[in-house]
Amino acid sequence: MSGICPAGPGGRTGMGLLELIGGAGGVLKKVSSTNGGEYAGPCPSCGGRDRFRVWPADKGGRGSYWCRGCGKAGDDVQFLVDFRGCYYREAFRAAGRSMPDNYRPAGYRPVSDGRNKEFRPRTYEEPVETWRMKAEEFVDKSHQALLENKKVLGYVAGRGLDLQAVKGFRLGWFQGEKGKDCMFRPREAWGLPVIKKTNGKKKMLWIPRGIVIPCFKDGRIYRIRIRRPGADLRSKEDIKYYAVPGSGQDVMGHNPDHKAFVVVESELDEMMIARQAGSITGSVALGSAAIKPGSGVFYRLKKALRILVALDYDEAGRKASKWWLDNFDNARRWPVPQGKDPGEAFRAGVAIKEWILAGLPPALTLETYTDYKIPEEMYPLQELQMLLSKYPVKIHAEETRAEILFDPGFQNRAIRQRIRDLFFGDDEIHWYLRVYHKDSIIHGGNCKSGKEWMNENAV
């Protein structure tokens, strides 16, 4: 997929990203129809089989691409620069646009800039004391309200948080007050600075109704986030998870003394993991896929033996996961086997602890392969085919669901662990079977060998 810039001086093609890739000899397959479609194929830089991902409708129709292997990413202009030998001004002309005078590509740094580009985590400020006092009072009242609300208790139980978890995490429910689905308070009453609106009036502190999710640091209230009911989200601007102003901004979690951690987006999912698998792993909630950990959490994670990055199984989670893999040598992308996030996986019946155990190294699980020697002469998919042919195991693999189906009587722990490692741990196999394979149930008879797979996907 290399070549010369498709438009010479003064030439304008205005081709879409898919056309540009096709014109350069790239072969892509459509793997999803959502959000304008997603395509996959070999990376023009590092090869692979399906690691190069393209979203033609992204960025207002300019399209975007990203390689899960080498990390190359960009839009139509960047593609022309990366793979067609264009200068940026030529690339803009070829894409049918004029290059802005102040344009700088993503990641641009002046040649003379000698700054260290290594990520430097922030140190976040603690909430003020007045805020803590008001927050504690609010959390106590909402916690008592939840204990008396069977409907909401049933909802959180469906997310893996039983009554013991509700009490342990001090979850709450706020209904609102005075017939409204919210409450207003003077900001200064919570120790917050006064903000004047354009009409000169003071802006009030607004707290909406919803599930109250408190976070504590060193035993003291640090943040309150409220999970608002769907009925209250009336526009795209409405926030589902609302952080009460004045809250601490660092990411939070539980069981920090463990040597492994699971990183998720939602605090409720993080608490569910702490409840279901807190004996084997620590857990961290970001609040949003793009959030980065502060200094305290960052350096603790650096010392871990394994970080399972279980951000949502969507485009935002995919993009954010790359940052974790780039900044933590101990990180491993670990999507849930079913659904979009751990909460959906739990509701679908996934055994959360088993899913996490499958991603941990032998040093943490005491699992070994003493009864099974990994064959060196086989490609990973060949080995998986051999194991599925020999043992009573099948794999349910679809784009939105993945599950290993062991026969109840099959108890060989070494083989079970090796099959988990091959399916969940090998990125190429995992995506191939979930997205490309024509069958949703994979067994020894239809799990093609690595050589056949390579021949079929060769450009």
Phi, psi and omega in degrees: 000031176257166180164197179261163179299129187290352179229122178281189181304126179083350180282146179223124179254319182064021181289150175286168184298321179297321179293320179298318180292317178297321179293337178268006178093007180283144178242115181241151176242140179284125183244351179202149179253358183283151177051043177088000176100152176226136181237154182217152178182188180293145178284132179292347181261309186245001177085236184078196183235314180222018187283343180271116186247138183228134176239093189295336182269357183289162177054046176068026179099353178287335180086160176212157179220160178200136176256125179288347180269294185268346176088000178299138184203158177160196179249200183297320180296313181297326177299316180296325178287315184291321193235355180240004175076020181277151161280161185300319182296320177296319182296320177297318179297316180297329180275359177083024180226162176265140180281122178300147182299326183260021185293135172226128180295158178303135180081006182297135173221137175303148182302326184280356184283115181256019183292150176288123184271001180297141181298133178242109183292151179279158168251118186268148178283153176277153175299151179288159187296320179299318178300316180301317181297314179294321181294318178300316180297317180295317180296318180299314181293317181291328177296315178298323179294322179293319181299341179258003184249097184295326182295312181289325175301321178295323180295311182290330175297324177293345176258016175087013181244093181283185184300322179298320179292319178303316180288319182295321180269356180057041176295154183218179176221127177244121184272342190105187181209158177055039177078003180253159181269031181196182171216154178240141176220150173300134182299323182293338178292338177257013179078018182263150179295148178287135177238126179265134175279174183297335179273003177091349180280156179284137175284136182267156171281123182252129177233114183276166176285160178149186177284125183270121184243098180274147174239138184239145178230120184055038176081002182243147181300132183239324181207150170235123173241143183241124177271106187280147177296149179301327181296338181271354181266093189263351179210170180294339180280343181290135184266126180289315179252105187259121176272124180296127180308142183098348179292152171295149189256354181286157177290153184227165179190199182222162177056057185289350182274356179287163180264000176226151181221148172249127181256123181230177181267308188274140176296324179295321176293320179297317179294323177298319178295319178298324179287318186275331187219025181295344180284343184240347185209151167275167182217147182225133176250130181272332186090325176204148186302328186276351183290140178252148181289148174285179189300316182299311181290320183303310184286334174292319179293328179299331183272353183290156175280330181207136171241118176266111182272101186248045176293164187307146180278068178211183185296318180298317178294323179296312181295317181293327181298328180300320179299318181295318180291329179285330187256350180228112178295338182267007182271149179217127178294127186221074181293153178295147182287346180208136181086188183266327185217171182302327178297315177294322179297318178298315180295334179277358177097008179292135176282101188301317182295320180293320178299319179289317179304323182295339181262357183268147180288160181305330181298337181257339184251350183063017175277137176228168179251037184297334180263005182211124178260123181292122181291129182279338187272359183255146166290155181305320181289327175297318180296318179297319177299318180298316181292320179292330179286330187268331187240157183282074183221140172228161178237126173268111187230109173228168183300326182254005182207139176213132183203137175266126185255095177273139172298134183305331181274354183271110189240015179290104188293324181295316180290319178301316181293321181295320178295320176299315181298318181294317184281310183276333186268334179268111187301318182295314180297315183302312181289322180299310183290327182281327188251317188268322188297133185291338181258146178271337175253117184256132178219182183300333183281335182240005176272096189292155182292162179300322181294316178298318180299314181296319179296320181291330185255008179289142179278000000 
